[in-house]
Amino acid sequence: MTLQSERTTVKRMDERAEYDREAINAIIDASFLCHVGIVVNDSPIVIPTLHARMGDHLLLHGSPASRMLRAAKTQEVAVSITLVDGFVLARSALHHSMNYRSVTIVGQPEVVPTEEKAAALDILVEHLTPGRIPFLRPMLDSEVRATTVLRLPIEEASAKIRTGAPGDEEEDYDLPIWAGVVPVSTSYGPPETDPAMRSEQPIPDHVTNFGQASTVGRNL
């Protein structure tokens, strides 16, 4: 299914565009941070926030006092997600670039009903910290009520992807200049136990193996 619309059609370097839902979902799932563009008091603003995917919707959450969430209830938003995979070092400054995967989504978010909020919040927690939910106490009703959750339909979206080596001018390939790609990856350090813990607890496997077990990249 294509998610292409007039608003999401890539105009520049359109050979890098993808409009397939599967490709777009894969990038959403491989990330945990998005940027949400809104208009507040006639002024545009972009706010970073955590996200997760629930089927064909992007989940956003936060305090009911959040200006981003309050604005998003009443207007269309634009959401951007970008993963940087490498720095592309060419033989000329002009052709330096990045290897990346990005997604843009536009649409009108809707409020997740109260009876569905706890499940949506569980999806958010599992996306960010896989395997964590069974170790937590159940959320209190007051905590669920104190959180706003929005879902944005993933119906108008596009992906833009760059991979591979530099694209230099043909005459520059004979120059004695190193060119190539410096890969970029995310790494996780060893867990640091909360000094306020009142009993000695072993570090759970899902924490010890956090980088390997991350749902970032998983299909929810």
C-alpha positions, -999 to +999 in steps of 0.1 A: +000+000+000+014+034-009+013+062+016+022+089-010+001+120-012+007+154-027+020+167+007+044+138+012+058+134-023+096+139-023+105+166-048+143+166-046+163+135-052+131+116-056+150+084-065+156+081-028+119+081-019+099+052-006+062+052-001+056+016+009+040+011+043+064-018+052+095+004+044+081+033+064+071+012+094+106-003+095+122+031+099+096+042+125+103+010+145+141+014+143+139+047+161+125+060+194+128+098+189+107+119+165+102+157+160+067+170+159+060+203+140+030+224+153+018+260+152+013+278+185+000+313+186+007+316+148+043+306+154+057+273+141+077+252+166+092+217+164+094+196+196+113+164+200+095+135+218+095+097+222+073+076+200+062+041+193+040+025+166+007+007+172-004-009+140-010+018+115-008+046+141+021+066+156+018+070+194+027+102+212+023+108+249+030+132+277+015+155+303-019+170+296-002+204+301+021+197+271+016+225+245+026+201+218-001+176+228-027+203+234-020+218+200-020+185+182-055+177+194-069+206+173-046+208+142-027+187+117+009+180+125+041+171+107+063+144+122+099+137+112+121+108+121+157+105+110+183+078+116+219+086+106+238+055+093+271+071+082+291+101+072+299+101+035+333+117+028+338+126-008+367+140-028+352+174-029+333+194-002+302+196-024+297+159-025+300+152+012+268+137+025+252+113+050+238+079+047+204+081+064+168+068+067+141+093+073+103+094+075+078+123+073+042+118+084+015+144+082-020+142+095-045+149+123-038+131+156-067+118+178-069+112+215-066+076+226-097+068+246-093+062+283-101+025+281-073+020+255-046+042+271-030+016+294-024-007+265-010+021+244+014+031+272+025-005+276+035-004+238+055+028+244+074+013+273+080-020+255+093-002+224+118+019+245+127-008+270+118-042+257+110-069+283+104-042+310+066-044+316+066-077+335+090-063+361+069-032+368+040-026+392+007-020+374+000+015+365-024+033+388-056+047+373-044+081+385-012+077+364-032+067+333-055+097+338-025+120+342-011+111+308-023+122+274-018+097+246-024+107+209-024+084+179-015+098+145-028+077+115+001+067+093-018+074+061+002+102+045+039+095+047+071+091+028+106+078+035+138+091+021+169+068+022+205+073+012+230+044+012+264+037-004+296+054-013+303+090-023+291+102-057+320+123-070+326+140-103+341+115-127+374+135-131+379+135-093+382+097-089+419+099-100+428+124-073+450+111-044+423+118-018+408+092+006+371+089+002+345+066+018+320+062+045+324+064+083+295+042+097+275+056+126+259+032+152+242+035+187+259+018+216+247+013+252+269+014+283+267-009+313+236-004+336+240+019+366+220+008+396+199+034+414+218+043+446+183+048+463+174+011+460+166-003+494+172-039+487+199-057+466+184-068+433+202-085+405+202-067+372+176-083+350+186-099+317+165-074+297+186-046+312+219-064+309+212-071+272+195-038+266+213-030+233+207-065+219+171-068+230+160-033+220+126-033+203+140-005+182+136-023+149+108-046+160+074-046+143+047-038+169 
